Amino acid sequence: MDYFKRLLELLKLERDEDKRAWLELMQSSSVAERRANGVAWYPVAIRGSELSKAEYITVELERTTHTDIAHQLRFGASAMLFSNHDRQNDHIEGTITHSSGNRLKISFRTDELPDWADNGKLGVDLLFDDTSYDEMEAALKKAQAYADTRERDKQRLIGVLTGTKEPSFNEDEQVGYNARLNEIQNEAVRKIVQAQDVAIVHGPPGTGKTTTLVQAILELVKRGDDRVLVTAPSNAAVDLLSERLAAAGLNVLRVGNPARVSEELTALTLDSRMSAHATTKEIKRLKKQASEFRDMAHKYKRNFGKSEREQRKALFDEANKIMKEVGRMEQYITGDIVSKAQVVTATLVGANHYTVRDLEYKTVVIDEAGQALEPACWIPILKGKRVILAGDHCQLPPTIKSDAAARGGLSETLMEKCVRLHPQAVVLLQQQYRMHERIMGYSSRVFYNDKLQAHESVASHLVHSEDVPMLFIDTAGCGFEEKNEQTSISNPEEAAFLIKHLSASVQALARHYAPEQFPSVGVISPYREQLFVLKELLEHAPELQPYRHRITVNTIDSFQGQERDIVYLSMVRSNSDNVVGFLADTRRMNVAMTRARKKLVIIGDSATLSANDFYANLITYAEEHGAYRSAWEEGYA
């Protein structure tokens, strides 16, 4: 089928570009730079080791400094333990089998670590993620094979998703009204239950998409879906759904390591369930015995005589024999735990985790489908008979590294295609519970055909009765010029003005709030360099320090899925050529503007921004609602 051949071609372009950029980064960066970019831990200390499946050793490592740096070392990723004495020669590759806080476990395809591991200066580098690409490629080839065969269930589902067939719904399936949901959310649950192949829940910001999905999954389980697969592209989205589904009383199995380490989430993982299993005590005893045999074997060095080599081999053989028995017991426990789960949750690639790889499901849910790379979606899709796509394709798109792949169509998500092809399968959630109606209004007009309605509980809420819900502060004519850095752009004078304005706002609100009850504040910018400037200024603003714990500064992408009472948005771009750069990606701006609950303050240069229709209309919207100010009016002069 040409559809999947084309996707495979685009995926290859993406893999090649991703790998090229990755190798360039790793080869040209110092260990300190790699650590700052979140792709390395250095230094690390070995905190323990154990035998794992086959004859592999699993080593537990801890990072001992720079523990506050965010990183990408996640469960399932390939990683390299290296010695900084001689990184080129002294390294060994493995797979991360556990990641929690400042500790991680790596399984190596060897029975012992090399001698250089005893000499200190150890670090861990993340390796290029070939595994995810391999899984995506395999899924596309499998989908292509299904499409070309006569397997009717799979063929029909694939046909609907690729646009050659129409979705069908069993309208005889009756679903009672759920008082926890509003009218449209109930309609979405009904659409999911009645779907024979595909249903789509389009959830704009604050419309209760997660609440709706949880109630729909409860309904499916009640109706006999013995196991539902729930996936999302990010660990954070999987964690949120896992917590909510478990809180609703379902038996949830979280496959892979959660990004958020909490007792509630940890209790849902396979490791935790196995630890609580009745057979685990015997497994621990056997592992200890195997470890003792292995330790005895290590006392015999390889260059000893024949009898010592034989003794060493006999001890390793005995340890391996015990570990094979452990493997059989662990397989039994895993099967027992999986068979009792009502819901399995995982990332898109994690749906192929070895513990659940061969499972089939009646229903597969893909949340945040508007951000999901299509080839990754096919990994869980092929395990089900019915697919529920949920998300918002009017917010952040997937990250595509290859311009050629993006131009070729990889940037269009499966959800976008299905919304376009099958509008009858889509329910748009319309009542939002986050924002003041003025903050919501422009986004609703541009992205959602003016269909969003603010619930009465939020429609007119403000941080204080004398305050306003929205401001666009125009810096045109102030001489705030953007500065081009090596990899990003900043506008120091705009940043200074923002901090000055925020300080004045905080002082005004301080009369009404104690520091502990102070409204939450998000300071957002599309440009990383601007964030560095803002953070530096924030740390040196004495009047803001009592409220510092309530102020978050970050990129738009990092605020996806979050909300704050007050949001300040620094637009940065100000130039004589009226170039807005990647601000032209208005979906990203939709995310930024809809993080605010009670007050949104946008600071930017109208002369530059108005070159783009989206921003010209935004400024007009602000003027229409008395929310436009010049920086001079707001105290710049």
C-alpha positions in Angstrom: 0.0 0.0 0.0 1.5 3.3 -1.1 0.3 5.1 2.0 2.8 3.2 4.3 5.6 3.1 1.7 5.4 6.9 1.7 5.4 7.0 5.5 8.5 4.7 5.6 10.3 7.0 3.2 9.5 10.1 5.4 10.5 8.2 8.6 13.9 7.4 7.0 14.5 11.0 6.2 13.6 11.9 9.8 15.9 9.2 11.3 18.8 10.2 9.1 18.6 13.9 10.0 18.0 13.1 13.7 21.0 10.9 13.8 23.2 13.4 11.9 22.3 16.2 14.3 22.8 13.9 17.4 26.2 12.7 16.3 27.3 16.3 15.6 26.1 17.3 19.1 27.9 14.4 20.9 31.1 14.7 19.0 31.5 18.4 19.2 30.4 18.8 22.9 32.4 18.6 26.1 31.1 16.5 28.9 30.0 19.7 30.7 28.0 20.8 27.6 26.4 17.4 27.1 25.4 17.5 30.8 23.9 20.9 30.4 21.9 19.7 27.4 20.5 16.9 29.4 22.1 14.0 27.4 24.8 13.1 30.0 25.3 12.5 33.7 28.8 13.3 35.0 30.1 12.3 37.5 28.3 9.1 38.5 29.1 6.6 41.2 28.3 2.9 41.1 25.9 2.0 43.9 25.3 -1.7 43.3 25.0 -4.4 40.7 23.0 -7.6 40.1 22.6 -10.3 37.5 19.6 -9.9 35.2 18.2 -12.0 32.4 20.6 -14.3 30.5 24.1 -13.5 31.6 23.8 -9.7 31.8 24.9 -7.5 34.6 22.6 -4.6 35.7 24.4 -1.7 37.4 22.8 1.0 39.6 24.4 4.4 39.1 23.9 7.7 40.9 24.7 11.2 39.7 26.5 12.9 42.6 26.6 16.6 41.4 24.5 18.9 39.1 21.4 17.0 40.3 19.1 19.9 39.4 19.7 19.7 35.6 16.8 18.3 33.6 17.8 15.3 31.5 16.6 12.8 28.8 17.9 9.6 30.3 14.7 7.5 30.4 13.7 3.9 30.7 14.4 1.9 27.6 16.9 4.3 26.1 20.4 3.2 25.0 23.2 4.6 27.1 27.0 4.4 27.4 29.0 4.2 30.6 32.3 5.9 30.0 35.5 6.8 31.8 36.5 10.4 31.4 40.2 9.3 31.6 39.8 7.9 28.1 36.2 8.2 26.7 37.2 7.0 23.2 38.4 3.6 24.4 37.0 3.1 27.9 33.2 2.8 27.3 30.5 0.1 27.4 27.0 0.3 25.9 23.8 -0.8 27.5 20.1 -0.1 28.0 18.5 1.9 30.8 16.1 -0.4 32.7 15.1 2.0 35.5 15.3 5.7 36.0 14.2 7.4 39.3 15.4 10.7 40.7 19.2 10.8 40.6 19.6 7.1 40.2 19.3 4.8 37.2 20.0 1.2 36.3 21.7 0.1 33.1 21.8 -3.5 31.8 25.0 -4.4 29.9 25.5 -7.4 27.6 28.3 -8.8 29.7 28.6 -10.6 33.0 31.0 -8.1 34.6 32.2 -4.5 34.2 35.7 -3.9 32.7 38.6 -3.0 35.0 38.6 0.7 34.1 35.2 1.1 35.9 37.1 0.9 39.2 39.2 4.0 38.4 36.6 6.8 39.0 35.7 9.7 36.7 32.7 7.7 35.4 29.8 9.2 33.4 26.8 8.2 31.3 26.1 9.4 27.8 22.7 9.0 26.1 23.1 7.2 22.8 21.0 7.8 19.7 17.6 6.4 20.0 17.6 3.8 17.2 15.2 1.6 19.1 12.2 3.9 18.7 12.8 4.3 15.0 13.1 0.5 14.7 9.8 0.0 16.4 8.1 2.6 14.2 9.5 1.2 11.1 8.4 -2.4 12.1 4.9 -1.1 12.8 4.6 0.6 9.4 5.8 -2.6 7.6 3.3 -4.6 9.7 0.5 -2.2 8.8 1.4 -2.4 5.2 1.3 -6.2 5.3 -2.1 -6.2 7.1 -3.5 -3.7 4.5 -2.4 -6.1 1.7 -4.0 -9.2 3.3 -7.5 -10.3 3.9 -7.5 -10.0 7.7 -10.8 -8.1 7.8 -10.7 -6.5 11.3 -7.3 -5.0 10.8 -7.9 -4.2 7.1 -11.1 -2.3 8.0 -9.5 -0.2 10.8 -6.5 0.6 8.6 -8.9 1.6 5.8 -10.7 4.0 8.0 -7.5 5.6 9.4 -6.0 6.0 5.9 -9.2 7.4 4.4 -10.3 4.5 2.1 -13.3 3.5 4.3 -15.8 5.4 6.4 -16.1 5.0 10.1 -19.2 3.2 11.5 -21.1 3.6 14.7 -23.5 1.2 16.5 -26.2 3.7 17.5 -28.2 0.9 19.2 -25.6 1.0 22.0 -27.3 3.2 24.7 -25.2 5.2 27.2 -26.8 6.7 30.2 -26.3 10.4 31.1 -23.4 11.0 33.4 -24.0 13.8 35.9 -20.2 14.3 36.3 -20.0 15.5 32.7 -21.5 18.3 30.7 -23.7 17.7 27.7 -20.9 17.6 25.1 -18.6 15.5 27.2 -21.5 13.0 27.5 -21.8 13.1 23.8 -18.1 12.3 23.5 -18.5 9.2 25.8 -21.4 8.1 23.7 -19.4 8.5 20.5 -16.6 6.4 21.9 -18.8 3.6 23.1 -20.7 3.4 19.8 -17.6 3.6 17.6 -16.9 0.4 15.7 -13.4 1.5 14.5 -12.5 5.2 15.2 -13.8 8.1 17.4 -12.1 11.4 18.0 -12.3 13.7 21.0 -11.1 17.2 20.1 -10.3 18.9 23.5 -9.3 22.5 23.4 -7.5 24.0 26.5 -9.4 23.6 29.7 -12.3 21.6 28.3 -12.0 18.5 30.5 -10.6 16.1 27.9 -8.9 13.9 30.5 -12.1 13.8 32.7 -14.1 12.7 29.6 -11.6 10.0 28.6 -11.5 8.6 32.1 -15.4 8.3 32.2 -15.4 6.8 28.7 -12.8 4.1 29.7 -14.8 3.3 32.8 -17.9 2.8 30.6 -15.9 0.5 28.2 -14.6 -1.6 31.1 -18.1 -1.8 32.5 -19.4 -3.0 29.1 -16.9 -5.9 28.9 -13.7 -4.5 27.4 -11.5 -6.9 29.4 -8.4 -4.7 28.9 -8.0 -1.2 27.5 -4.6 0.1 26.2 -4.1 3.8 27.0 -1.1 5.5 25.4 0.3 9.0 24.7 3.5 10.3 23.1 5.0 11.6 26.4 5.5 10.0 29.8 4.0 13.0 31.5 0.7 12.6 29.7 0.7 8.8 30.4 1.3 9.5 34.1 -1.6 11.9 34.3 -4.1 9.4 32.8 -2.6 6.6 34.9 -3.2 8.5 38.1 -6.7 9.6 37.1 -7.8 6.1 36.0 -6.5 4.5 39.2 -8.3 7.2 41.3 -11.5 6.2 39.5 -11.1 2.7 40.8 -9.6 0.8 37.8 -6.8 -1.7 38.1 -4.1 0.1 36.1 -0.8 -1.3 35.1 1.8 1.4 34.1 4.3 -0.1 31.7 7.7 1.7 31.7 9.0 4.1 34.2 6.9 7.1 35.1 8.4 10.6 34.6 6.8 11.8 37.8 8.1 9.8 40.8 5.2 9.6 43.3 4.1 6.8 45.5 0.7 6.7 43.7 2.4 6.2 40.3 5.1 3.9 41.5 2.5 1.6 43.0 1.0 1.1 39.5 4.3 -0.1 37.9 5.1 -3.7 37.1 8.2 -3.5 39.4 6.1 -2.4 42.3 3.4 -5.1 41.7 6.1 -7.7 41.4 7.7 -6.7 44.7 4.3 -7.2 46.4 3.8 -10.6 44.8 3.8 -13.7 47.0 6.6 -15.4 45.0 9.0 -12.4 45.2 10.6 -13.6 48.5 11.8 -16.8 46.8 13.1 -14.8 43.8 15.2 -12.5 46.1 16.7 -15.6 47.8 17.7 -17.1 44.4 19.1 -13.8 43.2 21.2 -13.5 46.3 22.5 -17.0 45.8 23.4 -16.3 42.1 25.1 -13.1 43.1 27.3 -15.0 45.7 28.3 -17.5 43.0 29.2 -14.7 40.7 31.2 -12.9 43.4 33.2 -16.1 44.0 33.8 -16.5 40.2 35.2 -12.9 40.0 37.9 -13.9 42.5 39.4 -16.1 39.7 41.1 -13.8 37.1 41.0 -14.8 33.5 44.8 -15.2 33.3 45.0 -17.9 36.0 45.6 -21.5 35.2 43.3 -24.1 33.6 41.8 -25.4 36.9 41.0 -21.8 38.0 39.4 -21.1 34.6 37.3 -24.2 34.9 36.2 -23.3 38.5 35.4 -19.8 37.3 33.3 -21.2 34.5 31.5 -23.7 36.8 30.5 -20.8 39.2 29.2 -18.6 36.4 27.3 -21.6 35.0 25.6 -22.2 38.3 24.7 -18.5 38.7 23.2 -18.5 35.2 21.3 -21.7 35.9 19.7 -20.0 38.9 19.0 -16.8 37.0 17.1 -18.9 34.3 14.9 -20.2 37.0 14.4 -16.6 38.3 13.5 -15.6 34.7 10.8 -18.3 34.6 9.4 -17.3 37.9 9.4 -13.6 36.9 7.6 -14.5 33.7 4.9 -16.3 35.6 4.4 -13.3 38.0 4.3 -10.8 35.0 1.7 -12.9 33.3 -0.4 -13.0 36.4 -0.2 -9.2 37.0 -0.9 -8.4 33.3 -3.9 -10.8 33.2 -5.6 -8.9 36.1 -5.0 -5.4 34.7 -8.1 -3.6 33.4 -6.1 -0.8 31.8 -2.5 -0.9 30.5 -0.9 2.5 30.2 2.3 3.2 28.2 4.0 5.6 25.8 3.4 4.9 22.1 6.7 3.1 21.8 6.3 1.6 25.3 3.2 -0.2 24.1 5.6 -2.7 22.6 7.4 -3.3 25.9 8.5 -7.0 26.1 6.1 -7.6 29.0 3.0 -6.6 26.9 4.3 -6.9 23.4 2.0 -9.7 22.3 -1.3 -8.5 23.9 -4.3 -7.6 21.8 -7.0 -5.1 22.9 -10.5 -4.3 21.8 -9.9 -0.6 22.4 -6.7 1.5 22.1 -6.7 5.1 23.3 -4.1 7.6 22.1 -4.1 10.8 24.1 -2.3 14.0 23.0 -2.7 12.6 19.5 -2.3 16.1 18.1 1.3 16.0 19.2 2.0 12.4 18.2 4.3 11.4 15.2 2.1 9.2 13.0 4.5 6.3 12.6 4.6 6.0 16.4 0.8 5.8 16.6 0.8 2.7 14.5 2.6 0.7 17.2 -0.4 0.7 19.6 -3.0 0.9 16.8 -2.2 -2.5 15.4 -2.9 -4.1 18.8 -6.6 -3.0 18.8 -9.9 -3.3 16.9 -11.1 0.3 17.8 -9.0 3.4 18.2 -9.9 6.6 20.2 -7.8 9.6 19.2 -7.9 12.4 21.8 -6.1 15.7 21.8 -6.0 19.1 20.1 -4.3 19.5 16.7 -4.6 23.3 17.2 -2.0 23.2 19.9 1.7 22.0 19.8 2.5 19.9 16.7 5.0 17.0 16.9 8.7 17.9 16.7 10.1 17.1 13.3 13.9 17.3 12.8 14.0 16.9 9.0 12.6 19.8 6.9 12.3 17.5 4.0 10.2 15.0 6.0 8.0 17.8 7.3 7.4 19.2 3.8 6.7 15.7 2.6 3.8 15.3 5.1 5.3 13.9 8.3 4.3 17.0 10.2 0.6 16.3 9.6 -0.6 14.0 12.5 -2.9 11.1 12.1 -5.4 13.0 14.2 -5.3 16.0 11.8 -5.9 13.6 8.9 -8.8 11.8 10.6 -10.5 15.1 11.6 -10.3 16.2 8.0 -11.4 12.9 6.5 -14.1 11.9 9.1 -15.8 14.9 10.7 -18.7 12.6 11.7 -16.3 10.8 14.1 -15.3 14.1 15.9 -16.7 15.6 19.0 -15.4 19.0 19.9 -15.5 19.7 23.6 -16.8 23.2 23.9 -17.2 24.3 27.6 -13.9 25.3 29.2 -13.2 25.5 32.9 -9.9 27.3 33.0 -10.0 30.9 31.6 -11.7 34.2 31.9 -13.9 34.6 28.8 -11.8 37.5 27.6 -8.6 35.4 27.7 -10.4 32.6 25.9 -12.1 34.7 23.3 -9.4 35.3 20.7 -8.2 31.6 20.7 -11.9 30.5 20.3 -12.4 32.8 17.4 -9.2 31.8 15.5 -8.9 28.1 16.3 -12.3 26.8 17.3 -14.8 28.7 15.1 -16.0 30.7 18.1 -17.6 27.6 19.6 -15.9 27.7 23.1 -17.9 28.8 26.1 -16.5 29.8 29.4 -18.2 27.9 32.3 -19.9 30.3 34.7 -17.4 29.4 37.4 -14.5 30.9 35.4 -16.1 33.2 32.9 -15.5 36.4 34.9 -12.9 35.4 37.6 -10.0 37.8 38.2 -7.0 37.9 40.4 -8.6 40.8 42.1 -11.9 42.6 41.6 -10.1 45.8 40.6 -7.8 44.1 38.0 -8.3 43.3 34.3 -8.2 39.8 32.6 -6.0 40.8 29.7 -3.4 43.3 28.5 -1.5 43.7 25.2 1.4 46.1 26.1 2.9 47.6 22.9 6.6 48.3 23.0 6.7 49.9 19.5 8.7 53.1 19.5 10.6 52.2 22.7 13.7 51.1 21.0 13.6 47.6 22.4 15.7 45.8 19.7 16.0 42.0 19.6 19.5 40.6 19.8 20.6 37.6 17.7 22.6 35.1 19.8 24.3 32.0 18.4 21.3 29.7 18.6 18.5 31.9 19.9 17.2 35.5 20.1 16.7 37.7 23.1 15.4 41.2 23.9 17.0 42.4 27.1 15.1 45.7 27.3 11.7 44.0 26.8 12.7 41.5 29.5 13.6 44.3 31.9 10.3 46.0 31.2 8.4 42.7 31.9 10.1 42.3 35.3 9.4 45.9 36.1 5.7 45.5 35.2 5.5 42.2 37.0 7.0 43.8 40.1 4.4 46.6 40.1 1.6 44.0 39.7 2.9 41.9 42.5 3.2 44.9 44.8 -0.5 45.9 44.0 -1.7 42.3 44.7 0.4 42.0 47.8 -2.2 44.1 49.6 -4.7 41.3 49.0 -2.7 38.1 49.3 -0.1 36.7 51.8 3.0 35.2 50.1 1.8 31.6 50.6 -1.7 32.3 49.1 -0.3 34.4 46.3 -1.6 33.7 42.8 0.6 31.5 40.6 2.5 33.3 37.9 4.0 31.9 34.6 6.5 33.9 32.7 6.7 32.4 29.2 8.8 33.1 26.1 9.2 31.3 22.8 13.0 31.9 22.9 15.4 30.1 25.3 17.9 33.0 25.3 15.2 35.3 26.5 14.5 32.9 29.4 18.1 33.2 30.6 17.8 37.0 30.6 14.4 36.8 32.4 15.7 34.4 35.1 18.8 36.5 35.8 16.6 39.7 36.1 14.1 37.8 38.3 16.8 36.7 40.8 17.9 40.4 41.2 14.5 41.8 41.7 14.3 42.2 45.5 10.5 43.0 45.6 9.7 39.7 43.8 11.8 37.4 46.2 9.0 36.8 48.8 6.9 35.5 45.9 9.6 33.7 44.0 8.2 30.2 44.9 5.0 31.2 43.0 6.7 32.3 39.8 7.8 29.9 37.0 9.8 30.9 34.0 9.9 28.5 31.0 9.3 27.9 27.3 5.9 27.5 25.7 6.5 23.8 25.1 7.3 23.3 28.8 4.0 24.9 29.8 1.9 22.5 27.6 -0.8 20.9 29.8 -0.2 23.4 32.7 -2.0 26.5 33.8 -1.3 29.6 36.0 -3.4 32.3 37.6 -1.4 35.0 35.8 0.7 34.6 32.7 3.2 37.1 31.2 4.2 36.4 27.6 7.4 38.0 26.2 7.2 38.0 22.4 10.9 39.1 21.9 10.8 39.9 18.2 11.4 43.6 17.3 13.3 44.4 14.1 13.1 46.8 11.2 12.5 43.9 8.7 9.2 42.9 10.5 10.4 39.3 10.7 8.5 37.2 13.3 10.5 34.0 12.7 8.9 30.9 14.3 6.3 33.0 16.0 4.5 32.3 12.7 3.7 28.9 14.2 0.4 30.2 15.7 -0.5 26.8 17.3 2.4 27.3 19.6 1.0 30.8 20.5 -2.4 29.2 21.1 -0.7 27.1 23.9 1.0 30.2 25.4 -2.1 32.3 25.5 -4.4 29.7 27.0 -2.2 28.9 30.1 -3.7 31.9 32.0 -6.7 31.4 34.2 -7.3 35.0 35.5 -4.9 37.4 33.8 -2.9 37.3 30.5 -0.2 40.0 29.8 1.4 40.0 26.3 4.4 42.2 25.8 5.5 42.8 22.2 6.3 45.2 19.4 3.2 45.8 17.3 5.2 47.2 14.4 7.0 43.9 14.0 4.2 41.5 15.0 1.5 43.1 12.8 3.3 41.9 9.7 1.6 38.6 10.6 -2.2 38.5 10.3 -2.6 36.4 13.5 -0.9 39.1 15.6 -2.5 42.0 13.8 -5.9 40.6 14.6 -4.8 39.8 18.2 -3.9 43.5 18.7 -7.3 44.5 17.2 -9.0 42.1 19.6 -7.2 43.7 22.5 -8.2 47.2 21.3 -11.9 46.0 20.9 -11.9 45.0 24.6 -10.0 47.9 26.1 -7.0 45.7 26.7 -4.5 47.6 24.6 -1.8 49.7 26.3 1.4 51.3 25.1 4.6 50.7 27.2 4.6 54.4 27.8 1.2 54.3 29.4 2.3 51.4 31.6 5.2 53.3 33.1 8.1 52.7 30.7 8.7 56.5 30.3 
